[in-house]
């Protein structure tokens, strides 16, 4: 079974570039040039240098002894929260800003939900002196104020989106409209493994640094580069794609993605796409999405702004369909409890998104000698207002 993308941009039956004619120029330029650029020695050297000296990679693989004792199994945390800007998002934005520069683009647009991708995009635009516009749902602007302030300080223009549910889907819609209207000078830095080909593959390649490091670090710490399982939260799914990437062909490694159940998958307030969704086309890619019987998008909900997206990357749709990966869900309450446990056991405050992966540790059977890796995709600094409101401090 092949779990990588084919020459037409599909993972099995999912993916592709279901684009309007007005987007053809943008996508065709990327599709015909991205591999030659990112596989060149010049690009690789610059990317690796920035990963090491600017982002701070490799991020630590930390053996969480007190959490391990709590669960009765070996728990390691891949500390993407310690990257510059506080999440895995910087891996992708470094790659894409270098690509945009090679393509001669002078204007960058992006969408963001939790604000982590927005901050990472604004950061690399400041680094390279390129104009940056970030679209963000108006609801997310209000609940992720610290990241909005960071983007503005970095010099980005943050545009609130008031359509739809005022969250990530709506921000993505507006960013795509902008790109269609500005094809010559603009590059769209999509923040996850979603959208038309070549974005899902390109973003996964940039994020694959996570699993490459995990293999090396595990070999060094345990003598074996393959864990029993890897857990990661999934919205669009970029951090999970990066954590899974170099383990896809080894079926001895169990891959577990964790979606946002919100207030429950049996309610209308959920973002668990693979649990409640069906195949269709969203943002120019065939995948699973939340839709009604008429094919209209169902508005998602999650306490975490980065996971309330009504679709999922086509790579994950393929891994789900072929049963190579398992996808669980975690409710808001389960997530909050998991975040508090990690904080008080290990002194690490996780992002609400990352806490979904932690919450799944209660839902799987682990043996005492199993090596379990949780991809801690982001820092909880941005979510302190939500945590404090829940704890009523």
N, C-alpha and C positions, 0 to 999 in steps of 0.2 A: 504493500500500500504506500502510495506517495502522498506525503503530507505537505509538500511544498507547492508553490504556485507553478502553473504551466506557462507555456509561451504565449497563451492568449489571455493570461491574467486571471485564471480560475484555480481555486482549490476545489477539486472535484466539480460539483455542479454550482459552486458558489463563487461570487466575485464578478469579474468583468468590468466593463466601462459602459454603463447604460446612460449615456450622456446626450444632452441636447446638442444640436449642431453648433450652437454658439460657444460651446465649451471644447469643441474638437481641437482647435489650435493649441490651447493650453495643455490639454492632456496628451496630445500627440507629441508635442515638444518634449515633455517629461518622459513619455514612454520610450521614445527613440534615443534618448540621451542619458537617462539616469544611470544605467548599469555601467556604461563606458566611463562615466565621470566618477562614480563612487568606488569603482574597482581599480582606478588608476593609482599608481604608487604615490603621486603627488597628493591626491585627496586623502588616501589612507594615512600618510605621514602627518598631515595637518590635523586630521580628525583624531588620531591617536595622541598627538601632542596636547591638544586641547582637552581630551578626556582625562589625561594624567595631570596636567599642570593648571587647568582652569576649573574643570568639574570636580577633580579630586578622586578620580578612580585609580585603582579598583575600590569600590565600596566594600566595607567589611562584611564578612560572613561571621556572624556572632552566635556562639553557642549560648542559648538562654537557659541557664541551669535551673533557675527557680520555676520558670514556666515548664521546663522539661519534667521537673519533679512533680508539678501539679498534674500534668497530663499522663505521667507514667511512660514517657517515650522521649526520644532525643529531638529537641526542637532547635533548629537554627534559623536565624533571621538574616535575610539578605538586606543590608541596610541602605536601600536606595534613598531613604529619608535624609541621609547624611550628604548627599550630593549637593553641590552648589545649586541654589534655588529651592532645595528641600524636597525633591522628588525625582522619579525616573524621567520625567518629561524633558529634562535638559539633554539627555542622550540623543533624542530625535531632533530637537531644535538645533543643536550644534551641527548635526549632519545636514539638515535641510538648509540652514543659512549658508553653509559652504557650497552646497549644490546651487542655491539661488545666485550666489556670487559668480559661480562658473557660468551660469546661464545669462549673466548680465542684467539681472533684475535689480531695480532700485527702490522697490516698494514691497513691503511684506504685510499680508493680512493673516489673521488667525481667528479661530473660535475658541472659547474656553467655557468650562462649567465651574469646576472648583476653583479656577483661577491659576492652578499650578502650570498648565500649559501656556496660559497667557503671560505669566511671569517669566517662564523659561523663554518664550518667544521674544518678549520685550528685552530680556537680558541679552540674547545673542544679537538682536538688532542694535542695541547700544554698543555692544562689542565691535560690531562691524560698521557702525555709522549709517544704518539703513532705516528709512521711515517705517514705522510700525503702527498698524491699526488692529485692534482686538475687538471682536464682537462678542458680547456677553449678555445672556438673558437678564432682564431687569430684576427678576427674583434672585438670581445668583449674585448680581451686583450688590444687593442689600445683605445677603447672608455670607458673603465672602469679602467683606470690606477690607480686611488687611491686605489681601492680594490685589484688590483694585488699587489701593494706595501705592503698592509697590510698582505696579505697571505704570501708573502715572508718573511716579518719581523717576522711573527708568526712561521716560520720554515717550511712552506709547499713548496713543489716543484710544480710550476705551469707549465704545459705542454701546449703550444699553439697547437691548432688543425687547420691544413690548408686545410682539405678536405671540400667538399661541399660548403655551404654558410659561413663556418668559424664561426658558431654561436652555439646556445645551442644544437640543434639536433646532430650536428657533435661531440660536446664534449661528449654527452651521448653515442653515438656510440663507441667512443674510450674508455670510462670508462667501458662499458660492455665487450669490447674485453679484456681489462686488467683483469677484474674479472674472465672471462672464463679461462685465462691463469694462474691465481694465486688463485685457490679455497681454498687452505688449510689455508693460513695465513691472507687472505684479506677479509675485509668487505667493501661493496659498500654502502656508505651513499647517497642514492638517495634523491634529494632535494625537490621533489614534490609528489603529489598523483598520480604518473604515474608508468609505469613499471609493471612487473609481480607481481601477488599475492605472498607474503602478503604486498608488499610495499604500495599500495594505502590505505589499511586499517590501516597499522601501522603508516604511516605518518599522516593520518587524526586523529588517536587517540592522537598522541603527540600534534598536533595543536589544538585539541578540548579544550585545556585550555583557548583559546580565548573566545569561546562562553560560557563556564562555568563561566568565570569572568564577561562577559557582563550581564548574568542573575542576578548575585549577585549585581553588581554595579547598574544596572537599578532599581532593587528592592529597594536599599538603597536611590537612588537619586530621583526616581519618584513614588515609591510605587507599581510599576508594572514591573515584570521581562520580559515582552514580548513587544518588539517594534513593530511599524507598518511594518517596513522593515529593511533589512540589505543589504548593498551594499559592494561589494569587487571586486577587479580586478581578472581576470582569465587568466593565461597562462596554465601551468599544472594544477594549481588550489589549492595549499595547503593552502594559507591564507584564501581563500573563504571556503574551506572545514572546516577549523577550526572555522571560524566565523558562519557557517551555522549549524554545527554538532548538537548542543543541541536544535536546533529549528526545525529540520527536520519534526518532527511529529506534530507540531502545525501549521496548515495551515493558521491560522490568521496572521502569520508572513510571509510577502512577502520576498522572497529571490531573490536577483538580482546580477548576475555575469556580469562583464563588460570585454569584449575581446578587443584586440588591432586591430582596423580597419586599422591602418597604414595610408596609403595615400588614403584609400577608399576601401570598400568591392567589388566595381566594377572594381578595378584595380588588377594587379598582385602583388601589394606591400601591403600585408595585412597579419595578423596573426589571423584573426577571424575564428577559426576552426569550431565552430558550425553554423556559417552563411554560409560558403562556403564549408565546408567539408562533407564527407560521411563516413559511418562506414567502418572500416578496422582494421588491426592489426599494431600497432606501438610500438616498444620497448617492445615486448612480452606481450602486453595487447590489447584486443579488445576495440575499442573506436571510436570516430569520429576523422578523420584526414584529412589534406589537401593533396589530391592526384589527379593525372590526370586519364584519362580514362583507362590507362594501369596499374593503381595501383602504379605508381611511386610517391614518395613524392614530393609535390610542396614546394619549398623553401618559408618560411614565411618572413615577414618583419614587424618590428615595431621600432619606435624611442626608445622604452624601451627594453634593452637587456634581461630583465627577462621574457618578454612576447612573444618573437619571436620564439615560439615553434610550430611545425606543427600539434600538437595533443592536447588532453585535458584529464585530469584524468577520468577514467571510472565512478567514482561517479557522476561527472558533466554530463557525457553523459547520465546517467540514469535519473538524475534530469531534464535534458532537454527533454528527450524522454517522460517522464511521466508528464511533465509540472509542476513539483513541484517548479522548479526555472525558472526564466526568465533570458535570456542572451541578453544583449544589446552590442553595440559596441561604441567605441570612436576613432576618428581620432587623428593623431599626433597633429594637430593644436588645436583641442578641448582640448586635454590633457594639452598642454602647457598653454593655457588660464586658465584652471581650476587650475593648479598649481600656476600660478601668482596670481589669485584671492585669494586662500587660504593664500599664503605668505603675501600679502598686507592687508588682512582683519584680519588674526589671528596671524601673525608672526611665521608661521610654514611652512617650506619648505619641501614638500613631495617628495618621490621618484617618478620618472616618471611612474612606475608601479602603485603606489597608486593613482596617479592623474587620471588614467582611471576611477576609481570608483567615484572620485569627479566630473568628467566630465558628468557622467550619471545623476547627480542631475538636469541638464537642460532638461532631456529627460523623466522624470516621473512626474505624477501628485501627488502632496503632499498637504494634508490639513494642516491648521495652527496648529492644535493640534497633528498631527502625530509625533511620535518619530522615527526618521530616524538615523540609525547608519552606518557610513562609516568606514570600517576597514582600517586604515591608516597603511598599511603593512610595510612601510619602510621610512627611512630618505632620503632626497634629496642631502645629502652631496656628494654622488658618482656621481651625475648628474649635478654638477655645470657647468662643461665645456659645456654641451649641452644647459643648460639654458642661459649661457652667450653668446654663439654663436647665439642663437635665438634672444636674446634681443640686441645683437650687442653692448654690453658694452665694 
